[in-house]
């Protein structure tokens, strides 16, 4: 007996133009494209302040997004061609240099020293549970990723979904940037494994706590140790693990 298929995960190519120059074609889920575009630039170091973004236009057919920056960042950034939903924005050859120079040639923010505990493990568990409870497409299709950006101080919380885990991360960071949230005081949560591209995105956005119910890769671990990023894995299980810069997390 044939079973009814689950809904498919939505994916389409979207062209990203910055300062009248085609920067990349992103394979992504075609919603929250304004946030995706902004977050993609934030995680490449191309947008730092809200005033850096002059204009943002999502075309009516959802096939392209156009941004204009005050700094002309799009004119000097390295083009990415096609970024598939199963891959991150940083090329393999850039991993060793991307943190120091930025994937677009722009430096990341200064490192954040773990001067005080930032989050309790129980709080991170609750935030992760909230993310999954809101992720309708993740539950419906089994083929989507979810990400969330949260601040304990004021209760800020935003969740987004995408077929690509790095796209979902870009979407919540883009939303936070547009909302004027201080990203350095926030925590990032993801449904997928923490690979090197995810840590690089966090570093360039200035977020230094990254949480997943999965685990980090070896390269992600090395970058996190070097750049001062706290990685928390297996969240929501009976044995969550704080892999790096443990002083930011308290029991």
Secondary structure by P-SEA (a helix, b strand, c coil): cccccccccbbbbbbbbccccccbbbbccccaaaaaaaaaaaaacccccccccccccccccccbbbbbbcccccccccccccccccccccccccccccccccccccccccccccccccccaaaaaaaaaaaaaacccccccccbbbbbbbbcccbbbbbbbcccaaaaaaaaaaaaaaaccccccbbbbbcccccaaaaaaaaaacccbbbccbbbcaaaaaaaaaabbbbbccccccccccccccccccc
